[in-house]
Amino acid sequence: MRSLLRAALAPLIGLLLAAAPAAADPSAPDPSPPDPSAASRIVSVDGAVTEIVYALGQGGRVVATDTTSSWPAEVASLPKVGYKRSLTPEGLLSLRPDLILASSTAGPAQVLDAVRAAGVPVVTVPDAHSTEGVLAKVRAVAVALGLPAQGEALAGRIAADLETQAARLATVRERPRVLFVMDTGQGGLMAAGRDTAADAAIALAGGINAFAGVTGLKPLTPEAAVLAAPQVIVVTHQAADRQGGLASIAAHPALALTPAVRDGRLVSLDALLVLGFGPRIGEAVRVMVAAFHPELPAQAAEVPR
């Protein structure tokens, strides 16, 4: 039994030893800790974090990402370390990173602790779903990269985009009931309740979450959808594609009898764009404001890129 355990642990021990610095000469002065801002082999763990790195013009320093990183298009060719909540020491250390940028939702925590113990800096980036949360995320990444001034400039542009939409919404008298739909990957649909990224995005765009009576994501039944009575339905591109398109979403038994389907008020958005709360959040809010409030004058940039 012990020999089997040693054999199973051998690859991980090898990676930890390879990534760890060599034993120091006791007579030598203490070495300086690694400087994350000088990192050239960054592993970015979180779609929004990756977007921020690229928005700051530092994509050339990224050697791998997690599977939630889908923008910009060039990240598709990079190695993947798996889903951000299911990381492994082997997957991270095998890439010989000199910095890991990870959102506060990444983990497991013991995996990131093991990577730190191997001598690789890990910077945890806050992940709050709010205007202030996006700006804090941008600033944290920029500081980690040694680019605080560029981070302030990017944060300023994002804040200005969101302030523009907030000013437009100041004239709105009625806010529609909005249902945000995702799928289970097995044919069923899920609705986003309160305390979700979708709930926060709906609020930023001047809507009322029609499913705010529940917390988190919940299976969507025809009865619940009828009671929610959404005037607008938002669905991710990914969910719509898996369901066979927006027409299939509209025909789904859980949604077919809703006011939103009756009135043809369905809008599809990329999941990372609207739920990532990254540097493109202003774009997502512009699209939703147009869908929620057609009475407002149109803006030139309402078509998602």
Salt bridges, closest charged atoms under 4 A:
ASP46 OD1 - LYS84 NZ 2.74
GLU51 OE1 - ARG280 NE 2.89
ASP113 OD1 - ARG116 NH1 3.13
ASP127 OD1 - LYS137 NZ 2.97
GLU152 OE2 - ARG139 NE 2.85
ASP161 OD2 - ARG286 NH1 3.90
ASP183 OD1 - ARG242 NH2 2.78
ASP263 OD1 - ARG262 NE 3.07
ASP270 OD2 - ARG280 NH2 3.77
GLU283 OE1 - ARG305 NH2 3.02
GLU295 OE2 - HIS293 ND1 3.36
GLU302 OE2 - ARG168 NH1 3.65
